Amino acid sequence: MAAPQSGSWRNGLFGKICGGSCGTCMGAWCCTPCLHGRVSSRYEVFPDSDESRLETFNGDCMIAYAAGCFGLTFLPIMFKRAEIRQRFDIPGDGCTDCLLSCFCQPCALAQMSTELKDRSAAALLPTHGLGDDKTGYVSPAAATGGMVYADSKPTYTAPIYTDAPPPQVTQHRA
């Protein structure tokens, strides 16, 4: 498992207009249990972002569906949101998770989905041993404090021609 990445939500609740993709938006509004299953699957395989390994219809999807039969779909969403906050050290509390999951389900789910996608992409950036999981790639020049140039003089000097005749300019009259 990758080291937890701390901070705040990288995407606002209404940021990227419902997750930034049509699939996330449609899942959030039309099939909340399915997107909840997808978010749970993405959370379990984090930081792997291979879409083929993600499941939509899983145990978490069924739990969200069953909770929805009793008008309690917000409960599994609230608990998953709390898990994501805890894993990535995102500030917040259970009351906020409850209110967002109850009154803004599609937006809360879309935010969770986009958050996991973005953090997964950031965690998989190559570091080549020069950075940490939070920064991604760091160029060797930046890691050592800048470029280092040799103190030698240039080896090529342009020849200077002093005995060449000056160019002649001719004018044509019409």
Buried (B, 14 or more C-beta within 10 A) or exposed (E): EEEBBEEEBBBEEEBBEBBBBEEBBBBBBEBBBBBBBBBBBBBEBBBBBEEEEBBBEBEBBBBBBEBBEEEBBBBBBBBBBBBBBEBBEBEBEEEBBBEBBBEBBBBBBBBBBBBBBBBBEBBBEEBEEBBEBBEBEBEEEEEEEEEEEEEEEEEEEEEEEEEEEEEEEEEEEE
